[in-house]
Amino acid sequence: MSEIKNKGEELLGSAKETAGDVTGNKSLENEGKADQATAKIKDAANDVKEKAEEVVGNVMDAVNDKLNKN
């Protein structure tokens, strides 16, 4: 769900950037760029979180396997 939300924020930022560029509104253009950057950072953070959860799960499985063999 957060990936979809982040993509929406990124697209909205792109629209703001384009609108600002077309109208000569540098503030809106910069706000759009900032929105896009924020969405990309959130998406990357979510990817890191998912990978960390996967690694922890793998470690827990390995520990449990080792304990059950003894």
C-alpha positions as CSV (number, residue, x, y, z in Angstrom):
1,M,0.0,0.0,0.0
2,S,2.7,2.5,0.9
3,E,4.4,1.8,-2.5
4,I,1.2,3.0,-4.2
5,K,0.9,6.0,-2.0
6,N,4.5,6.9,-2.6
7,K,4.0,6.5,-6.4
8,G,1.0,8.8,-6.2
9,E,3.0,11.4,-4.3
10,E,5.8,11.2,-6.9
11,L,3.3,11.7,-9.7
12,L,1.7,14.6,-7.9
13,G,5.1,16.1,-7.5
14,S,5.8,15.7,-11.1
15,A,2.6,17.4,-12.0
16,K,3.4,20.3,-9.7
17,E,6.9,20.6,-11.2
18,T,5.5,20.7,-14.7
19,A,2.8,23.2,-13.8
20,G,5.3,25.4,-12.1
21,D,7.6,25.2,-15.1
22,V,4.8,26.0,-17.6
23,T,3.5,28.9,-15.5
24,G,6.9,30.2,-14.5
25,N,6.1,29.6,-10.8
26,K,9.5,28.5,-9.4
27,S,8.0,27.9,-6.0
28,L,5.5,25.4,-7.3
29,E,8.2,23.8,-9.5
30,N,10.5,23.4,-6.5
31,E,7.7,22.1,-4.3
32,G,7.1,19.4,-7.0
33,K,10.7,18.5,-7.1
34,A,10.8,18.2,-3.3
35,D,7.6,16.0,-3.3
36,Q,9.2,13.7,-5.8
37,A,12.4,13.4,-3.8
38,T,10.4,12.7,-0.6
39,A,8.4,10.0,-2.3
40,K,11.5,8.3,-3.6
41,I,13.2,8.5,-0.2
42,K,10.1,6.9,1.4
43,D,10.1,4.2,-1.2
44,A,13.8,3.4,-0.7
45,A,13.3,3.3,3.1
46,N,10.4,0.9,2.6
47,D,12.6,-1.3,0.5
48,V,15.3,-1.3,3.2
49,K,12.7,-2.2,5.8
50,E,11.4,-5.1,3.7
51,K,14.9,-6.4,3.1
52,A,15.8,-6.2,6.8
53,E,12.7,-8.1,7.7
54,E,13.6,-10.8,5.2
55,V,17.1,-11.0,6.6
56,V,15.9,-11.3,10.2
57,G,13.4,-14.0,9.1
58,N,16.2,-15.9,7.5
59,V,18.4,-15.7,10.6
60,M,15.6,-16.8,12.8
61,D,14.9,-19.8,10.5
62,A,18.6,-20.7,10.6
63,V,18.7,-20.5,14.4
64,N,15.6,-22.5,14.8
65,D,16.9,-25.2,12.4
66,K,20.1,-25.4,14.3
67,L,18.3,-25.6,17.7
68,N,16.0,-28.3,16.4
69,K,18.8,-30.5,15.1
70,N,20.4,-30.7,18.6
